[in-house]
Amino acid sequence: MATKKVIIDNRMRQIEKQKLQNMGFEIIEVQTNPNVYTEISSHVDISVCKIENEIIVEYKNIRKVFKIKTDKLPDNFIIPTSVKADKEKLANDFYFYSPSSTGYTAAYDVNGDVRWYLSYKAIWDIERLKNGHLLVGTERLINSPYYVTGLYEIDMFGKIYKEYSLKGGYHHDYYEMPNGNLLVASDNFLNNDGTVEDYIVELDRETGKVVRQFDLRKILKMTDGKSENWTSYDWFHNNSVWYDKKTNSITLSGRHQDAVINIDYNSGKLNWIIGDSTNWSKEYQKYFFKPIGKDFEWQWSQHAAMITPKGEVFLFDNGNNKSKKKDNYVEASNSYSRGVIYKIDTKKMTIKQVFEYGKERGSDFYSPYISDVDYLNDNHYIIHSGGIVSVDGKASNKPAGLTEGNVSLKSDTVELLDNDVIFELVLPSNFYRVEKINIYNDTELKLGSATRVGSLGKTNITKKKISLASNSNKIDKDYTKHNIKFTKEI
């Protein structure tokens, strides 16, 4: 019987090469080429490889060649400026990015090559659900500047299976509950205080109905713990949602109060607060932790707070100002961002810093907004500094959209294993979050129309009869004295 042959890219890991050899394949290596990829099928006697626009499939003595032609990437597509990868420690997972400024919702591989993207801009989180589908935000705004109408449940082909609509819209983050429901960062645009980003809802996955809501105005004092970014309109600025089954609690991240809070899922009552207690009312002081151990630092304007399997708190510390007192503010050029893990004791109310990465990178790794962390396994993390902004080569303390001058943008994604950097990808734009996802799963493409659940609310209709204006008063001195001129209509 003739020896089976497989053509591979010489970037393939040794462990994967060994698998092919153990399967009886003769390996033919080609030089590093961005147009060459090789994957090993789950069927041990099938080899699949891609060379430029050809897919070659071999099974026993059968060989098939499929030619595939894809469209050219858009001219404005964001391409990495730097990629570092220890491929002996990496698999064939993709890194899915959601944009903040320019760019596409896209996936890059360990070589930094674009392998997947959406033709529209899904600006918030992108995660894989338990059923194998992806969940992304819609492209339609329900309110400015970035609140979208809800979420799409899609597959890797971009087919929409279900749309979830919310009358308070969706922003920043969601969490798939153990029962399949969705905890969503939303808004109550009609609340009496006229505030935003302080409302979380639980969405029934089947019906789209809101079955539970958490109003942070009833849990916290809105004027407490003010950071530089605090406003009466956006006093908390919740940017993450996390449910912990062990404690039956929800963890939220309030950027504008420099506070990570934890509330009881059943009662909605406050359990604890992580952050500097400066400027907080006396009644809330009991919810703060006491730092212990060496080299402890609080987080500032944080993002992406989560609870690890060990019960520790993992978050991205943006590091804005590093104080609530203006006289003690640290300038961006001397600041840094970091991924940090805190070990908390809710009985003794103590907190200890057990991990950090980013401080050693200085202001080159400083993101004054957005960014992400992910827990992949014990001692295996992703730290994504996604909002690096500089003006004339100097670090800025403002988001991209609020910065003027000779502005340059960057996002820097680092994957750590046992404190070693095994992957780093730099993009010349700002990206909100990164998720490392294996593209292979057991889901199948299903044809048919998508379903829409939930509601965007109901517009009030008046029964009062309104007549058209048929005439108006003549222009007089009272009219002309205002000297009103229309210079631009938008």
Disulfide bonds with the S-S distance in Angstrom:
none
